[in-house]
C-alpha cells in the first residue's frame, strides 16, 4: 500500500513548496493530498490580521473541521504542514494526537514573537524543518527534532538564473543603461495588503515620474516604467482597479505571476514584507521593504515582537548573523510615498549605492545554503517516517 501524505499550505509561497514536495513524494511512491483536494483555495485561505480573520471566522472553523475529518478518515501516515502556522499548527497537533507523524516546514517566527510559544510549537510536532540556520537552536531541550535544511528558493532561483548575467550570484550585475529605468512594485498577495500598500507605492512612482523632467544641461533623464506582478486572479483584479483610478502614473504593466523574473529585470524594487523580499535578494535586486497594517494591529505588534529589530527576512538573517541589514525598511508611519521615492531614486541615479546594496544582499543570501537541495532532503526525511 502506498504511503499516504497530507500536505497543507495556506499561502502562495507555501503552495509552491508543497507542489514541488508533493511531486518528489509521488516519484518516491507516495499518495498525496492537500487543501485543494478538499475544495479550499489558497487565495481564500490567505487572510491576515485580527479583524479580517474574525469576519470570516465561521469559514475558517469550517476549514478546520473538514481537515480534521480528512485526517481521521484518510489517516495519512504523515501530515506535512507548510508555514501558515495559525491554522496548520493546530492541524499538526491534532494529527499527532491521533498517532500520525506531524512534520512542519518553515519555522514559526518564535525568534520575533514571545519565546514562550516555543514549548507549545514543540509539543504540536514530530519534526520541524527550518529554512534559517539560527532556528534549530531555539528548540534545544524541547525534545523536538529541528533541522536546518536550507532555503528552497536559493536553488530554485539559481536554476532560473543559470546562463543569465546573474549566474549563481558571483558575477556583478550589469549596470542599468539605455533610455528606460524599470521599477518593480510588489504590494503583497492579500487583498487587504494591496488596498493598504499599493496606493502609497503608486503615489511614490507618480512623484518619481514628475521629477524625471529634462535636466538643465539639456539632456533628459531616463524614462520610468513600472511592473507589478500579481500573485493570483483576485490580486490582479484589485491591482488593475487601483492603477486605473490614477491618471498621473508612468507606464505601468500588471502581470500575473513571474515575480522573480520581473525582479531580476528591474533596476530596483519596492516590496511588501514577506517571501517576496527574499526573492528580491536572491535575484540581487536593490529593494526597499515596505509594510503597513491597521493602527490596532501595529500597536499590538510593537508590544509583542521583541526578538528582532527588523521584519525583512534577509534583514533578520543579517541581524542574527552579526552584519549590517541589507534592505531598508519603511514601516507604518515611516512608509510614505516621499520616503519610498527617495530611496528608489538613490539606486536609479547612484550606481555605487546600487552596487553596495547588491553586495549586502549577497552576504545575507550566503547564509541560506545547506548540504543538499532542501525539498529533496525534506522528501527523504518524510519517506523515512513512512517506512519506519
N, C-alpha and C positions, 0 to 999 in steps of 0.2 A: 504494500500500500504506500502511495506517495506521501511524504511528509506534508502536513498542512501548515501553511504560514499565513497569518493575517498581518498585513502592513497598513498602518494607519498614519496618514499625513494630512493635516488640515489646512496647509497653506501652499502657495505656488512653489516656493523654493523646496519645501519638503517633498512635494509631489514629484519633482524632478528626481530627487534621490530615490524615492520609493519606486518609481518606474524603472530606473536603472537596476536597483537592487532586486526587484521582482524578476526582471529578465535574467539576472545571474542565478537566482534561486531556481527558476524554471529550468534553466540549462542544466542545473545540478540535479534535477529530478523532482523538485517540489511542486506542489499545487499552491497557488497564491490567490488571495482576495484582498480587497481594500474597501475604503469608504464608497467608492464609485459603484461597487457591486451591490451596494445596499441603497442606492438611489441618492447619495449625498454628494453634491458638487463642492469642489474646493472653493469656488467663488462665494458660495453661501455660508461656508464654514468660517471663512477668514473675516471675522469681525473683531474689532479691538476696542477696548475702553469699557468702563463700567456701565454707562447708560446704554450704549448700543447693544451690549450683551443682555442687559436687563430687559430691554424692549423685545428681545427675541428669546427670552428665557424658556418659553414653552417649546420652541423649535429645538433648542439645544438639549433640553431634557428628553425630547423625543429621540434625538440622535443617540444620546447615551443609553436609553432603554433599548433601542434597536441593536446597537453594537454589543451590549451585554447579552442580549438574547442570541446574537450571532455567535458569540464566544461560547455560550452554554450549549448551543445546538450543534454548531460545526466542530467544536472542540479542537481548535488548532493546536499543533504541537508547540508552536512559538507565536507569540504576539509581539510584533515589532511596532513600536510607536516612534514616530519621527517628528521631533520638535513639537510645536503646538501643545505645550505642557498642561494648560488649563484643563483640556478635555482628555488628552492622551494619557497623562499620568494616572488619572482616575481609572481609565480603562485598563491600563497596565496593572494597577493594583488589584483590580477585580479579577483579571486573568490569573495573576499569581495566587490569589486566594483559592482559585479553582484548581490549582496544581499545574497550571501552564507556565512555561518559561516566558518571562516578560523582559524583552530587551528594548531599551530606549536608545535612540540615536539622536545626537545633539544635546549636550548637557544643558539643563535648565540654567538660567543665569543666576545661580546662587552666589556667584562672586560679586554680583551687583546688589541683589536684594539681601535681606537679612539671612545670615548664615544658619539661623535656627531651622531653616527649611531643609537643610542637608539630611538629617536623620529621616525625615518623612519621605524625601525622594528615594533614599537608600532602601527604606522598607518597602517601597512600591515595586521595586525592580529586582530582576535576577542578574542583570548586567547592564552597564552603561558604556556606550561607545562615544568617545569625545573627539571633537574636531580641533580643540585648542590644547597646547601642551601643558598648560598650568592647571587644567581641570581635574585630572585624576587624583592629584594630591589633596584636593578638597574633601575627598571621600575616604581618606586614610582612617582606619579604625572603625569604620561603619559596618564592615563585613560585605559591602557591595564591591563586586569586581568592576572596576572602572579602568578603561584603557584608552590611550590616545592613539587614534588610527590615522591621523592627518585629515586634512580638509579635502573632500572630493572635488571641489571647484578648482583646485590647483591643477590637477591632471586634466579635467575637462577643458579648462581654458587653454592649457598648454597645447592640447591636441588641436583646438580650434586655431591657435596662433601659429601652428607649425608651418614653416615656409614663409611666414609673413615677416615684416620688418622687426616685429617684436620678438620673434623666435621664442626662446624659452625665458625671455626676460633679461638676458645678458647683454643684448645689443641696445645701444642708445636709441630711443625713439626718434624718428625724423622730426625735424622742426616744422611747425606749420608754415605753409607757404601758399603762394597764389593769391587770388582775389577774394577768398572766402574763408571765414572762420566758422567752425561748427561747434555749437554748444549743445550738449545732451542734457535733457531735463528728465529726471525720474521721480515723479511725485508720489510713489507708492502704488500698491495694488488694490487697497481697500477704498471703497467709495468715500468714506469719511475722511480718510487721509487726503485723497485727491482734492476734495472740496476745501479742506483747510490749507493745503500746502500749495497747490498749483496756482491759485490766483496771485500769491506773493511772487512766485517764480516768473509768472508771465509779466508781472509789473517790472521785475528786475531786468528781463531781456528787452522789454519796451524801453526802459531807461538806457540800456546799453546801445540799442539801435539809434536812439535820438542823439547820443553822444558821437556816434561814428559818422560825423559830417566831414566834409573836406577840410584838410589841415590848412593852416595859414600859409605854409610853404608852397602850396599849390598842389601837393599830392593828395590822394584820397585814402582814407582808412579802408581796410578790407571790409567787405560786406559780411553781415552776420546771418547765419542760418541756424535754426533751432530744430532739433529732432527729439521726439517724445515717444519712447516705446510704451505700449500699453500691455499690461500683464494678461488681460483677458477681455472678452467682449464687453462686459459691463464697464470695466475701466476705460476702454476705448471710447465708449459712448459718452461717458462723463467728461473725458478729456476734450473730445471734439466740441461738446457744448460750451465748455469754458473758453476754449480757444476762439470759437465762432462769436462769442459775445464781445470780443475786443476788435477794434479796427486800427490799432496802433502798434501791432506786432511786426517784427521782421518775418521773413518766410518761415513758416512752421510746418513741419512734416510729422504726422502722427502715424505710427506703425504698430501693428500687432506683433508683440514678441521681439526677438532678436536684440534684446537689450545689450548683451555683451558685444555684439558686432557693432552696434551704434556707439557704444562707449569706446571701443577700440579705434573707431574712425574719428571720434570727436577730439577737439583740441583741449577741452576741459568740460566739466560737468557740475551740476548741482543735483544731489541725490538725497532722497528721503532716507532716514536711518533704516538699516535693515541689511539683508544679504546683498542688496544691490551695491552698497558701499564697498563690500568685499570684492564683488565682481569688478568694480571700477579700479580697485587697487591691483587686481590680478592682470588687467589689461593695460595698466600703467597710465591711467587717465587722471590727471590732476583734478581733484574733486573737493567741493565744499559740501559737507554734510549738513542737512537742514532738517528740522522737525518741529512740529507744534502739536500740542494736544489741548484739550479743554482746560480752562483755568483750574477746575476742581481736580482733574487728574494730575495736572502739573504740580499743584500744591501737595497732593498725596505723594507723588513720585519723589519730590525733593526731600521728603521726610523718611522715606523707606529705602531709597537707593543710597547705600552707604559704602559699598565695597569698591567702587571705582569713581573716578572723576570724569570719565568720558563715556559716551554711548556708542560711538562707532566701533565696529569690530576690530578694524586694524588699529585704531587708537587704543583700545583695551589691550590688545596684544603688545603694543609698544609700551604701554604703562606697566603691564605685568612683567615684561622682559627688560625693562630699565632703559628705554631710549625714547627719543622725542616723538610724540604722536605725529603722524604724517598728514592728517586730514583735518583742516579747520572745521570747527563745529559751530553752527549758528542755531541755537535752540530757543524756543519760546519767544520771549521779548526781544532777544538778540537777532532772531530771524526776521530781518526786514528786507524789502526789495533793495534798498540802498546798499546794505551790507553785502548781500549776495552779488550785486552788480560790481561792487568794488573788488571783491575777491576774484571773480571771473575775469575782469578786465586786467588784473595783475598778471594772470597767466597768459592772456592773449597778447599782451604788449611787452612782457619781460621774459625773454627766453631763459635767462639764468634762473629766475624764480620758478619757471615751469620745470626745468631740468632738476632743480633741487627737490621739488615736490615728487618727481618720479623716483629719484634715488631713495627718498624716505619711504615711499610706498614699497619699493623692492625690499628694503630692510625688514619691514613688517611681514611681508609675504614669505620670506625665507624661513620663518618660524612655524609655518603651517604644514611642513612636509614631514612624513614619517616613512618608515620602510614599507614598501608595497603600495598598491593602489587601494585607497581607503574602503571603497564599497566592495571590492573583491575580498579584502580582509574581513569585512563585516559578513559577507556571504559565507565564507568558510567557517567563521565562528558560529553562525546561526545553524548551518547544516550539521555541524558537530553536535550541537544541542539536540537536534532531531534524532541523531544516531545513538547518542548516549542513553 
